[in-house]
Amino acid sequence: MKDKCGIVGIHSKDSSKDVSHLIYYGLYALQHRGQESAGIATYNINYGLNFHCGMGLVTDVFNNSLINSLSGNVGIGHVRYSTTGQSKIENSQPFFTELDDGFIAMAHNGDIVNSGSLRDELTKKGYQFKSGTDSEVVCYLIKEAYEKDKDILNVIDAVSQKLIGSYSLVILINDELYVLRDPMAMKPLILGQTNDHFVVASESVAFDVIDAEIIRDMAPGELLYFKNNEINSYILPSAKGSRRAHCMFEYVYFARPDSVIDDRSVYNTRLRIGEALFKENPIDADLVLPVPDSSIPAAIGYSRASGIPYGEGLIKNRYVGRTFIMPTQEEREIAVRLKLNPLKHELVGKRVVVIDDSIVRGTTSESLVRILKAAGAKEVHMLIGCPPVIAPCYYGVALATKDELIAANLEIEEIRKQLGADTLGYISIESLIEAIGIDGDSLCLGCITEDYPTEIPEDLEAESYYDYYQDLKDAVEEDE
């Protein structure tokens, strides 16, 4: 399961101040949101656009001399996981395109569910695409609208009305930075500042590393721009009256626990998830352990509520990259062991409660149960901090197709037997909503309810997420 990216935008209050190093550090703090590619675009008053993208981690893509070459007083940055388009350099961001009077550079977090039809329309008008992503579609829509109307507020509002889906955007039009959060506020976007700079980012952890103060979360449908060392805010007319649909997975899994999203501590939310798991699934056991790392706060919450000691039974190898689906059970277990190794002396003869954030296909969970029991655990009780995932996500979360989602095809007791666990329990939807602290009508719960906040095109529902996984397979074969 993967999220669609992290974005950073920085505007200097002093035109002599450079922002490239701060963008780099902000992206470094958001590395958990994307590990396939990274990119930075800046504007320098003397040289114009500076731009670089590359495949891999932020530290793989940039070195100090390269960052120095990207000097500018305003800029944007991006780290990527792919949900639309293959994992290759052509799909890395920011995207940029030339204008009659300069350029547009843009970075995007989210997924546009009607991007296929929009791409077809632009292609018929003569636009040539270099990538397979929906983000390039948005970039060209802005270009098309801007060349007809130089009023950026009109441009962004017109483009927004064409988009269905999730999008947080940082947009560089020459030397001006514009920041947009979609009208449903699906993806997080937060505003902050240092003494010398205004900063926006997907998560507040990007502020911590550069010692920026949080000002506030961006409002749904809000467009920000910076002039005369002031923050200017404009709410898109098309956003007024729109429903809210904050992504619940940000709180369950994606965001770093030390982030604050929509004025809510992610860490405290996950503690409450663990407490709710105990209320709904009390287990008589000897040890509570997390599947590291995202489940650690929930496991602590369960331990505190139950009085059962918290401990580590699985050690994560943080130097392992992505492991693709292996063809045999033996290879799948090797892949799990590469990432998670059991602490045998902590497990022998113990009844353990294992807290995980979610189950998608179930293959990793099945391997984990087998590994824990082989290491000597007497009983393995699996508790999950997200309700059963029964449907794909179309808004920037690369889940499996419905046929591959274990909870879409089996009852909980059947899943338990397949995993080999002594107990399998999920948090209820009601308890999850209560733990997050946002009204259920203002959350996107589509993957656990099939009640999506937007219309889903039939062709996307039938094909696109199967195609996504085929794209990944093809990309790997090309690399090999």
Phi, psi and omega in degrees: 000132186221150177262170189268002176141173173227145182230152177222141172222137181224132176239122180279138175284345180236119185298345179273351182274137179270144182246352189298318180294322179294321176298317178303311181293324176297317177295322178302318180290337180261014184304329180297339182275349180185128185231013181268323179204165178214152180202154178223137171232132179228164174243127178247129185300335181266331188241352181083221185285130168246139191207135172205135173228155176199164180273143176110193181288163179305318181289338176283326188277325187239141167236176188298318181293324178292318178298320178299326181287347180261023184299143179182164182264358176210143182188172181224157179216163187207138165239142193233138155246148184264127167242331173235118182098152183289167176273088179207166190299326181298337182262001179288159183231164008290151168273152173217154177214150182279149173241169176300326183244029178146235185205163167238131169237141188212141173233146194224136168241120179141196179210131179263111189285339177257024183295331180299311180291323178294321177298318179299318180297316180292323179298318178296334179273001175103001178287135179250125185265135177266342186234176175252021188258158174286337182295322178293328175301313180297319180301315181288328175298319178294317178301312182299315182290323183291326181288344176265330185213112184283357176282104188297331178295318176294320181299308183295320179296318180296318179293317181303323181293341179272343189267133172243122179137207184246139177198122163248128189232140164244127189232127177252114174247101189056243184260016183244134180258128176238142184228131185227134171247136187295158187300338178267353179056042181296315183258144182288150175201126190230148184249138177210185179203153166251185177299329188248350190219151163264139186227139169232149181199163179294327181220155182293341179297335176293334177283321185302319186290334180253012176060044176262149178266140175289132170265305179183166169285147175289145181282156175302132179070020183267135173250124177252144170212163192234120178217144179054038179059032178231151175272125178249133184238138179220123176269123181300131177305325181291345181275341185292126181086356179288146177288157176265149181208061178299135182289118182291337182290339175302319182280328183281321195217310195291306189292150172295144184297338180272009176273157171242121183236127182049046175065025180233131177289124178295320180300311181295325176299316181289328172300316180294327175298316178296319178297318179294324177300321179292317180300322183269339183220067178290127182237137173274106187214175183257338188206138172251126180225147179266159162271106190291150007251332192296339183269000184300311180298322179295321178294321176297317179299318179295317181298315181296319182289326185268336187082001178280133183302140174271139178206172176257124176241351179228127179254126184270132172273107185276006180254010179265129177278202181291140173244122183280166184302126181268149186285337183238158178299322180298315180292325178296320179291326175297318179298319178294318181294329175301324184268323186226121180245133184284144172271094191299319184292342176273346189252335188302123177075004185267146168266114189246140170260118181257121180258125175233158184281329183193162171235126180254280177276328181098352184293318179293317179298318179298317179295320180298315179300316181296318180296317181295319179289323177295333179279357174114000179297131181287317177222146177233113180250114183263127177235137191241129185277012175224138176301165182306129178277113187245359184209155178292162170256140180246013189240020175120013176241118184277078173275174178283172172290164183300324179297334182267348181281118188297323182284345176280347187237346181228150171286163185301319180294324177293322177296316180304314180296320180293322179287334183083016181278152176285330176218145170225121179225142177245150169293147178281159178300318182298317181290325177296314179301316180296321180294321179290321178086018175242136180306139184303329179290347180252012176247149169271114181240021188305322184287345179246355179232343189064015175259095186273148182283350177228168172289139179253118178304140185299320182293325177292317181298324185276326195233322199298323184280338167293315179301324179302312182292328175293322176301316179299316180299315180297320181297320179295317180297323178296318180296323181288000000 
